[in-house]
Amino acid sequence: MDERLYIVTYDIASRRRWRHVFRTMEGYGEWLQLSVFQCRLTAKQRVEMVAALDTLIHHGDDHVLIVDLGPADKVSPRVESLGKRFDAVAREPIIV
């Protein structure tokens, strides 16, 4: 499976919309900080995430940044973390 690693961060003007965006992002990645998620996504998952976010935000008031870090299995994020420990999202088996 071709997954890429993304950092998604957002600035949402409305508290209600922020909660909706946060809940949506919980389905796509790991929460790092207040409005920052780390996501391992296939191309299809990325398109689905962008479509979901696009319907939630107000384009004149809100801002979402999606940073592509590269192939998830090959990229080794170099992150300096002060305080709490930072762990890159690992690929985990899904049991159905």
Backbone as XML, in Angstrom:
<?xml version="1.0"?>
<chain id="A" units="angstrom">
  <residue number="1" name="MET">
    <atom name="N" x="0.855" y="-1.176" z="0.000"/>
    <atom name="CA" x="0.000" y="0.000" z="0.000"/>
    <atom name="C" x="0.899" y="1.237" z="0.000"/>
  </residue>
  <residue number="2" name="ASP">
    <atom name="N" x="0.644" y="2.158" z="-0.901"/>
    <atom name="CA" x="1.436" y="3.383" z="-0.993"/>
    <atom name="C" x="0.837" y="4.462" z="-0.103"/>
  </residue>
  <residue number="3" name="GLU">
    <atom name="N" x="1.409" y="4.606" z="1.076"/>
    <atom name="CA" x="0.966" y="5.634" z="2.006"/>
    <atom name="C" x="1.999" y="6.743" z="2.053"/>
  </residue>
  <residue number="4" name="ARG">
    <atom name="N" x="1.502" y="7.946" z="2.283"/>
    <atom name="CA" x="2.380" y="9.101" z="2.465"/>
    <atom name="C" x="2.109" y="9.653" z="3.854"/>
  </residue>
  <residue number="5" name="LEU">
    <atom name="N" x="3.112" y="10.323" z="4.396"/>
    <atom name="CA" x="2.984" y="10.923" z="5.714"/>
    <atom name="C" x="2.675" y="12.404" z="5.553"/>
  </residue>
  <residue number="6" name="TYR">
    <atom name="N" x="1.647" y="12.870" z="6.243"/>
    <atom name="CA" x="1.205" y="14.262" z="6.157"/>
    <atom name="C" x="1.121" y="14.867" z="7.550"/>
  </residue>
  <residue number="7" name="ILE">
    <atom name="N" x="1.387" y="16.161" z="7.617"/>
    <atom name="CA" x="1.055" y="16.962" z="8.792"/>
    <atom name="C" x="-0.094" y="17.866" z="8.354"/>
  </residue>
  <residue number="8" name="VAL">
    <atom name="N" x="-1.190" y="17.809" z="9.092"/>
    <atom name="CA" x="-2.357" y="18.640" z="8.792"/>
    <atom name="C" x="-2.560" y="19.581" z="9.974"/>
  </residue>
  <residue number="9" name="THR">
    <atom name="N" x="-2.614" y="20.860" z="9.666"/>
    <atom name="CA" x="-2.824" y="21.862" z="10.708"/>
    <atom name="C" x="-3.902" y="22.830" z="10.231"/>
  </residue>
  <residue number="10" name="TYR">
    <atom name="N" x="-4.636" y="23.371" z="11.160"/>
    <atom name="CA" x="-5.764" y="24.213" z="10.749"/>
    <atom name="C" x="-6.010" y="25.337" z="11.744"/>
  </residue>
  <residue number="11" name="ASP">
    <atom name="N" x="-6.580" y="26.411" z="11.205"/>
    <atom name="CA" x="-6.992" y="27.574" z="11.987"/>
    <atom name="C" x="-8.438" y="27.837" z="11.602"/>
  </residue>
  <residue number="12" name="ILE">
    <atom name="N" x="-9.345" y="27.514" z="12.493"/>
    <atom name="CA" x="-10.781" y="27.595" z="12.212"/>
    <atom name="C" x="-11.383" y="28.712" z="13.063"/>
  </residue>
  <residue number="13" name="ALA">
    <atom name="N" x="-12.092" y="29.633" z="12.426"/>
    <atom name="CA" x="-12.606" y="30.829" z="13.100"/>
    <atom name="C" x="-13.734" y="30.539" z="14.091"/>
  </residue>
  <residue number="14" name="SER">
    <atom name="N" x="-14.535" y="29.535" z="13.823"/>
    <atom name="CA" x="-15.680" y="29.227" z="14.676"/>
    <atom name="C" x="-15.371" y="28.017" z="15.555"/>
  </residue>
  <residue number="15" name="ARG">
    <atom name="N" x="-15.670" y="28.131" z="16.829"/>
    <atom name="CA" x="-15.428" y="27.014" z="17.759"/>
    <atom name="C" x="-16.227" y="25.779" z="17.343"/>
  </residue>
  <residue number="16" name="ARG">
    <atom name="N" x="-17.447" y="25.977" z="16.881"/>
    <atom name="CA" x="-18.282" y="24.842" z="16.460"/>
    <atom name="C" x="-17.669" y="24.149" z="15.242"/>
  </residue>
  <residue number="17" name="ARG">
    <atom name="N" x="-17.258" y="24.926" z="14.251"/>
    <atom name="CA" x="-16.619" y="24.328" z="13.067"/>
    <atom name="C" x="-15.305" y="23.658" z="13.458"/>
  </residue>
  <residue number="18" name="TRP">
    <atom name="N" x="-14.561" y="24.270" z="14.395"/>
    <atom name="CA" x="-13.310" y="23.669" z="14.852"/>
    <atom name="C" x="-13.556" y="22.274" z="15.417"/>
  </residue>
  <residue number="19" name="ARG">
    <atom name="N" x="-14.613" y="22.106" z="16.224"/>
    <atom name="CA" x="-14.940" y="20.792" z="16.794"/>
    <atom name="C" x="-15.266" y="19.785" z="15.695"/>
  </residue>
  <residue number="20" name="HIS">
    <atom name="N" x="-15.998" y="20.228" z="14.674"/>
    <atom name="CA" x="-16.330" y="19.329" z="13.559"/>
    <atom name="C" x="-15.065" y="18.913" z="12.799"/>
  </residue>
  <residue number="21" name="VAL">
    <atom name="N" x="-14.181" y="19.870" z="12.566"/>
    <atom name="CA" x="-12.921" y="19.564" z="11.880"/>
    <atom name="C" x="-12.096" y="18.615" z="12.739"/>
  </residue>
  <residue number="22" name="PHE">
    <atom name="N" x="-12.000" y="18.871" z="14.036"/>
    <atom name="CA" x="-11.238" y="18.009" z="14.937"/>
    <atom name="C" x="-11.772" y="16.578" z="14.897"/>
  </residue>
  <residue number="23" name="ARG">
    <atom name="N" x="-13.077" y="16.412" z="15.004"/>
    <atom name="CA" x="-13.678" y="15.071" z="14.979"/>
    <atom name="C" x="-13.420" y="14.374" z="13.645"/>
  </residue>
  <residue number="24" name="THR">
    <atom name="N" x="-13.487" y="15.126" z="12.567"/>
    <atom name="CA" x="-13.199" y="14.554" z="11.251"/>
    <atom name="C" x="-11.754" y="14.095" z="11.173"/>
  </residue>
  <residue number="25" name="MET">
    <atom name="N" x="-10.844" y="14.918" z="11.655"/>
    <atom name="CA" x="-9.421" y="14.583" z="11.586"/>
    <atom name="C" x="-9.069" y="13.380" z="12.457"/>
  </residue>
  <residue number="26" name="GLU">
    <atom name="N" x="-9.805" y="13.152" z="13.532"/>
    <atom name="CA" x="-9.540" y="11.983" z="14.369"/>
    <atom name="C" x="-9.689" y="10.685" z="13.576"/>
  </residue>
  <residue number="27" name="GLY">
    <atom name="N" x="-10.480" y="10.716" z="12.518"/>
    <atom name="CA" x="-10.666" y="9.539" z="11.679"/>
    <atom name="C" x="-9.556" y="9.340" z="10.659"/>
  </residue>
  <residue number="28" name="TYR">
    <atom name="N" x="-8.659" y="10.302" z="10.539"/>
    <atom name="CA" x="-7.607" y="10.226" z="9.520"/>
    <atom name="C" x="-6.191" y="10.192" z="10.085"/>
  </residue>
  <residue number="29" name="GLY">
    <atom name="N" x="-6.005" y="10.543" z="11.336"/>
    <atom name="CA" x="-4.636" y="10.583" z="11.835"/>
    <atom name="C" x="-4.552" y="10.645" z="13.338"/>
  </residue>
  <residue number="30" name="GLU">
    <atom name="N" x="-3.341" y="10.888" z="13.801"/>
    <atom name="CA" x="-3.044" y="10.978" z="15.225"/>
    <atom name="C" x="-2.952" y="12.444" z="15.624"/>
  </residue>
  <residue number="31" name="TRP">
    <atom name="N" x="-3.640" y="12.785" z="16.683"/>
    <atom name="CA" x="-3.646" y="14.149" z="17.201"/>
    <atom name="C" x="-2.311" y="14.426" z="17.867"/>
  </residue>
  <residue number="32" name="LEU">
    <atom name="N" x="-1.649" y="15.508" z="17.465"/>
    <atom name="CA" x="-0.368" y="15.896" z="18.050"/>
    <atom name="C" x="-0.512" y="17.051" z="19.014"/>
  </residue>
  <residue number="33" name="GLN">
    <atom name="N" x="-1.194" y="18.104" z="18.562"/>
    <atom name="CA" x="-1.410" y="19.295" z="19.372"/>
    <atom name="C" x="-2.758" y="19.876" z="19.016"/>
  </residue>
  <residue number="34" name="LEU">
    <atom name="N" x="-3.125" y="20.977" z="19.630"/>
    <atom name="CA" x="-4.454" y="21.559" z="19.518"/>
    <atom name="C" x="-5.062" y="21.456" z="18.119"/>
  </residue>
  <residue number="35" name="SER">
    <atom name="N" x="-4.402" y="21.924" z="17.108"/>
    <atom name="CA" x="-4.946" y="21.889" z="15.751"/>
    <atom name="C" x="-3.945" y="21.266" z="14.780"/>
  </residue>
  <residue number="36" name="VAL">
    <atom name="N" x="-3.259" y="20.212" z="15.231"/>
    <atom name="CA" x="-2.233" y="19.571" z="14.409"/>
    <atom name="C" x="-2.404" y="18.054" z="14.473"/>
  </residue>
  <residue number="37" name="PHE">
    <atom name="N" x="-2.453" y="17.433" z="13.295"/>
    <atom name="CA" x="-2.543" y="15.984" z="13.184"/>
    <atom name="C" x="-1.433" y="15.459" z="12.291"/>
  </residue>
  <residue number="38" name="GLN">
    <atom name="N" x="-0.995" y="14.235" z="12.584"/>
    <atom name="CA" x="-0.040" y="13.511" z="11.764"/>
    <atom name="C" x="-0.805" y="12.343" z="11.143"/>
  </residue>
  <residue number="39" name="CYS">
    <atom name="N" x="-0.748" y="12.228" z="9.818"/>
    <atom name="CA" x="-1.573" y="11.240" z="9.120"/>
    <atom name="C" x="-0.758" y="10.395" z="8.152"/>
  </residue>
  <residue number="40" name="ARG">
    <atom name="N" x="-0.992" y="9.088" z="8.150"/>
    <atom name="CA" x="-0.478" y="8.169" z="7.126"/>
    <atom name="C" x="-1.668" y="7.861" z="6.223"/>
  </residue>
  <residue number="41" name="LEU">
    <atom name="N" x="-1.605" y="8.311" z="4.973"/>
    <atom name="CA" x="-2.769" y="8.192" z="4.100"/>
    <atom name="C" x="-2.398" y="7.657" z="2.725"/>
  </residue>
  <residue number="42" name="THR">
    <atom name="N" x="-3.309" y="6.871" z="2.169"/>
    <atom name="CA" x="-3.211" y="6.505" z="0.765"/>
    <atom name="C" x="-3.728" y="7.693" z="-0.037"/>
  </residue>
  <residue number="43" name="ALA">
    <atom name="N" x="-3.545" y="7.651" z="-1.338"/>
    <atom name="CA" x="-4.055" y="8.739" z="-2.188"/>
    <atom name="C" x="-5.574" y="8.859" z="-2.047"/>
  </residue>
  <residue number="44" name="LYS">
    <atom name="N" x="-6.263" y="7.732" z="-1.975"/>
    <atom name="CA" x="-7.723" y="7.742" z="-1.833"/>
    <atom name="C" x="-8.138" y="8.364" z="-0.500"/>
  </residue>
  <residue number="45" name="GLN">
    <atom name="N" x="-7.460" y="7.975" z="0.582"/>
    <atom name="CA" x="-7.783" y="8.538" z="1.896"/>
    <atom name="C" x="-7.539" y="10.044" z="1.930"/>
  </residue>
  <residue number="46" name="ARG">
    <atom name="N" x="-6.469" y="10.487" z="1.276"/>
    <atom name="CA" x="-6.168" y="11.927" z="1.240"/>
    <atom name="C" x="-7.286" y="12.679" z="0.537"/>
  </residue>
  <residue number="47" name="VAL">
    <atom name="N" x="-7.740" y="12.162" z="-0.609"/>
    <atom name="CA" x="-8.830" y="12.796" z="-1.355"/>
    <atom name="C" x="-10.097" y="12.841" z="-0.502"/>
  </residue>
  <residue number="48" name="GLU">
    <atom name="N" x="-10.400" y="11.743" z="0.200"/>
    <atom name="CA" x="-11.584" y="11.701" z="1.064"/>
    <atom name="C" x="-11.479" y="12.722" z="2.195"/>
  </residue>
  <residue number="49" name="MET">
    <atom name="N" x="-10.287" y="12.828" z="2.800"/>
    <atom name="CA" x="-10.079" y="13.777" z="3.889"/>
    <atom name="C" x="-10.259" y="15.212" z="3.397"/>
  </residue>
  <residue number="50" name="VAL">
    <atom name="N" x="-9.639" y="15.535" z="2.259"/>
    <atom name="CA" x="-9.748" y="16.884" z="1.707"/>
    <atom name="C" x="-11.207" y="17.215" z="1.387"/>
  </residue>
  <residue number="51" name="ALA">
    <atom name="N" x="-11.929" y="16.271" z="0.813"/>
    <atom name="CA" x="-13.342" y="16.496" z="0.486"/>
    <atom name="C" x="-14.161" y="16.735" z="1.752"/>
  </residue>
  <residue number="52" name="ALA">
    <atom name="N" x="-13.899" y="15.958" z="2.788"/>
    <atom name="CA" x="-14.633" y="16.122" z="4.048"/>
    <atom name="C" x="-14.339" y="17.489" z="4.666"/>
  </residue>
  <residue number="53" name="LEU">
    <atom name="N" x="-13.066" y="17.872" z="4.694"/>
    <atom name="CA" x="-12.691" y="19.170" z="5.266"/>
    <atom name="C" x="-13.255" y="20.321" z="4.448"/>
  </residue>
  <residue number="54" name="ASP">
    <atom name="N" x="-13.253" y="20.159" z="3.132"/>
    <atom name="CA" x="-13.741" y="21.214" z="2.238"/>
    <atom name="C" x="-15.205" y="21.548" z="2.506"/>
  </residue>
  <residue number="55" name="THR">
    <atom name="N" x="-15.987" y="20.553" z="2.909"/>
    <atom name="CA" x="-17.408" y="20.811" z="3.193"/>
    <atom name="C" x="-17.617" y="21.442" z="4.560"/>
  </residue>
  <residue number="56" name="LEU">
    <atom name="N" x="-16.625" y="21.315" z="5.460"/>
    <atom name="CA" x="-16.782" y="21.819" z="6.829"/>
    <atom name="C" x="-16.324" y="23.264" z="7.013"/>
  </residue>
  <residue number="57" name="ILE">
    <atom name="N" x="-15.303" y="23.656" z="6.277"/>
    <atom name="CA" x="-14.707" y="24.973" z="6.537"/>
    <atom name="C" x="-15.414" y="26.078" z="5.768"/>
  </residue>
  <residue number="58" name="HIS">
    <atom name="N" x="-15.253" y="27.294" z="6.242"/>
    <atom name="CA" x="-15.680" y="28.493" z="5.519"/>
    <atom name="C" x="-14.423" y="29.056" z="4.859"/>
  </residue>
  <residue number="59" name="HIS">
    <atom name="N" x="-14.403" y="29.044" z="3.560"/>
    <atom name="CA" x="-13.192" y="29.362" z="2.815"/>
    <atom name="C" x="-12.687" y="30.790" z="3.025"/>
  </residue>
  <residue number="60" name="GLY">
    <atom name="N" x="-13.527" y="31.696" z="3.397"/>
    <atom name="CA" x="-13.085" y="33.060" z="3.645"/>
    <atom name="C" x="-12.567" y="33.304" z="5.049"/>
  </residue>
  <residue number="61" name="ASP">
    <atom name="N" x="-12.907" y="32.387" z="5.978"/>
    <atom name="CA" x="-12.558" y="32.585" z="7.388"/>
    <atom name="C" x="-11.554" y="31.575" z="7.930"/>
  </residue>
  <residue number="62" name="ASP">
    <atom name="N" x="-11.531" y="30.377" z="7.374"/>
    <atom name="CA" x="-10.752" y="29.278" z="7.923"/>
    <atom name="C" x="-9.555" y="28.951" z="7.030"/>
  </residue>
  <residue number="63" name="HIS">
    <atom name="N" x="-8.615" y="28.187" z="7.593"/>
    <atom name="CA" x="-7.399" y="27.850" z="6.855"/>
    <atom name="C" x="-6.940" y="26.453" z="7.269"/>
  </residue>
  <residue number="64" name="VAL">
    <atom name="N" x="-6.702" y="25.584" z="6.281"/>
    <atom name="CA" x="-6.176" y="24.241" z="6.527"/>
    <atom name="C" x="-4.904" y="24.086" z="5.706"/>
  </residue>
  <residue number="65" name="LEU">
    <atom name="N" x="-3.838" y="23.625" z="6.345"/>
    <atom name="CA" x="-2.584" y="23.338" z="5.648"/>
    <atom name="C" x="-2.334" y="21.841" z="5.698"/>
  </residue>
  <residue number="66" name="ILE">
    <atom name="N" x="-1.992" y="21.258" z="4.557"/>
    <atom name="CA" x="-1.652" y="19.839" z="4.465"/>
    <atom name="C" x="-0.225" y="19.766" z="3.944"/>
  </residue>
  <residue number="67" name="VAL">
    <atom name="N" x="0.691" y="19.318" z="4.796"/>
    <atom name="CA" x="2.104" y="19.256" z="4.450"/>
    <atom name="C" x="2.463" y="17.804" z="4.142"/>
  </residue>
  <residue number="68" name="ASP">
    <atom name="N" x="2.895" y="17.541" z="2.914"/>
    <atom name="CA" x="3.273" y="16.202" z="2.465"/>
    <atom name="C" x="4.747" y="15.982" z="2.807"/>
  </residue>
  <residue number="69" name="LEU">
    <atom name="N" x="5.017" y="15.041" z="3.710"/>
    <atom name="CA" x="6.390" y="14.750" z="4.120"/>
    <atom name="C" x="7.043" y="13.672" z="3.271"/>
  </residue>
  <residue number="70" name="GLY">
    <atom name="N" x="6.252" y="12.985" z="2.438"/>
    <atom name="CA" x="6.812" y="11.970" z="1.555"/>
    <atom name="C" x="6.285" y="10.582" z="1.860"/>
  </residue>
  <residue number="71" name="PRO">
    <atom name="N" x="6.862" y="9.570" z="1.177"/>
    <atom name="CA" x="6.424" y="8.181" z="1.378"/>
    <atom name="C" x="6.560" y="7.779" z="2.851"/>
  </residue>
  <residue number="72" name="ALA">
    <atom name="N" x="5.474" y="7.280" z="3.417"/>
    <atom name="CA" x="5.433" y="6.996" z="4.849"/>
    <atom name="C" x="6.467" y="5.975" z="5.284"/>
  </residue>
  <residue number="73" name="ASP">
    <atom name="N" x="6.765" y="4.984" z="4.444"/>
    <atom name="CA" x="7.721" y="3.950" z="4.827"/>
    <atom name="C" x="9.167" y="4.387" z="4.655"/>
  </residue>
  <residue number="74" name="LYS">
    <atom name="N" x="9.387" y="5.482" z="3.932"/>
    <atom name="CA" x="10.755" y="5.916" z="3.652"/>
    <atom name="C" x="11.145" y="7.191" z="4.386"/>
  </residue>
  <residue number="75" name="VAL">
    <atom name="N" x="10.172" y="7.970" z="4.782"/>
    <atom name="CA" x="10.487" y="9.232" z="5.441"/>
    <atom name="C" x="10.734" y="8.983" z="6.930"/>
  </residue>
  <residue number="76" name="SER">
    <atom name="N" x="11.712" y="9.655" z="7.433"/>
    <atom name="CA" x="12.010" y="9.594" z="8.856"/>
    <atom name="C" x="11.959" y="11.030" z="9.369"/>
  </residue>
  <residue number="77" name="PRO">
    <atom name="N" x="10.795" y="11.444" z="9.897"/>
    <atom name="CA" x="10.655" y="12.840" z="10.321"/>
    <atom name="C" x="11.710" y="13.220" z="11.354"/>
  </residue>
  <residue number="78" name="ARG">
    <atom name="N" x="12.341" y="14.335" z="11.121"/>
    <atom name="CA" x="13.301" y="14.878" z="12.078"/>
    <atom name="C" x="12.569" y="15.990" z="12.823"/>
  </residue>
  <residue number="79" name="VAL">
    <atom name="N" x="12.089" y="15.633" z="13.986"/>
    <atom name="CA" x="11.265" y="16.555" z="14.765"/>
    <atom name="C" x="11.928" y="16.781" z="16.105"/>
  </residue>
  <residue number="80" name="GLU">
    <atom name="N" x="12.052" y="18.029" z="16.466"/>
    <atom name="CA" x="12.541" y="18.361" z="17.802"/>
    <atom name="C" x="11.315" y="18.644" z="18.660"/>
  </residue>
  <residue number="81" name="SER">
    <atom name="N" x="11.204" y="17.922" z="19.742"/>
    <atom name="CA" x="10.039" y="18.037" z="20.605"/>
    <atom name="C" x="10.475" y="18.403" z="22.007"/>
  </residue>
  <residue number="82" name="LEU">
    <atom name="N" x="9.909" y="19.466" z="22.537"/>
    <atom name="CA" x="10.162" y="19.853" z="23.917"/>
    <atom name="C" x="8.932" y="19.465" z="24.729"/>
  </residue>
  <residue number="83" name="GLY">
    <atom name="N" x="9.138" y="18.903" z="25.879"/>
    <atom name="CA" x="7.996" y="18.493" z="26.689"/>
    <atom name="C" x="7.607" y="17.065" z="26.375"/>
  </residue>
  <residue number="84" name="LYS">
    <atom name="N" x="6.346" y="16.857" z="26.037"/>
    <atom name="CA" x="5.837" y="15.516" z="25.783"/>
    <atom name="C" x="6.574" y="14.844" z="24.635"/>
  </residue>
  <residue number="85" name="ARG">
    <atom name="N" x="6.637" y="13.538" z="24.684"/>
    <atom name="CA" x="7.316" y="12.732" z="23.672"/>
    <atom name="C" x="6.560" y="12.770" z="22.349"/>
  </residue>
  <residue number="86" name="PHE">
    <atom name="N" x="7.299" y="12.794" z="21.250"/>
    <atom name="CA" x="6.727" y="12.771" z="19.902"/>
    <atom name="C" x="7.068" y="11.436" z="19.262"/>
  </residue>
  <residue number="87" name="ASP">
    <atom name="N" x="6.055" y="10.736" z="18.741"/>
    <atom name="CA" x="6.262" y="9.485" z="18.017"/>
    <atom name="C" x="5.615" y="9.599" z="16.648"/>
  </residue>
  <residue number="88" name="ALA">
    <atom name="N" x="6.368" y="9.230" z="15.608"/>
    <atom name="CA" x="5.801" y="9.213" z="14.258"/>
    <atom name="C" x="4.718" y="8.144" z="14.203"/>
  </residue>
  <residue number="89" name="VAL">
    <atom name="N" x="3.691" y="8.375" z="13.391"/>
    <atom name="CA" x="2.609" y="7.411" z="13.244"/>
    <atom name="C" x="3.165" y="6.154" z="12.597"/>
  </residue>
  <residue number="90" name="ALA">
    <atom name="N" x="2.972" y="5.036" z="13.245"/>
    <atom name="CA" x="3.435" y="3.754" z="12.717"/>
    <atom name="C" x="2.292" y="3.045" z="11.998"/>
  </residue>
  <residue number="91" name="ARG">
    <atom name="N" x="2.651" y="2.254" z="11.010"/>
    <atom name="CA" x="1.648" y="1.466" z="10.309"/>
    <atom name="C" x="1.224" y="0.331" z="11.236"/>
  </residue>
  <residue number="92" name="GLU">
    <atom name="N" x="-0.080" y="0.164" z="11.396"/>
    <atom name="CA" x="-0.600" y="-0.853" z="12.286"/>
    <atom name="C" x="-1.537" y="-1.765" z="11.519"/>
  </residue>
  <residue number="93" name="PRO">
    <atom name="N" x="-1.548" y="-3.052" z="11.852"/>
    <atom name="CA" x="-2.468" y="-3.968" z="11.157"/>
    <atom name="C" x="-3.906" y="-3.638" z="11.535"/>
  </residue>
  <residue number="94" name="ILE">
    <atom name="N" x="-4.780" y="-3.857" z="10.575"/>
    <atom name="CA" x="-6.213" y="-3.648" z="10.796"/>
    <atom name="C" x="-6.889" y="-5.000" z="10.737"/>
  </residue>
  <residue number="95" name="ILE">
    <atom name="N" x="-7.549" y="-5.382" z="11.825"/>
    <atom name="CA" x="-8.230" y="-6.671" z="11.886"/>
    <atom name="C" x="-9.715" y="-6.425" z="11.653"/>
  </residue>
  <residue number="96" name="VAL">
    <atom name="N" x="-10.254" y="-7.107" z="10.665"/>
    <atom name="CA" x="-11.663" y="-6.913" z="10.310"/>
    <atom name="C" x="-12.473" y="-8.108" z="10.762"/>
  </residue>
</chain>
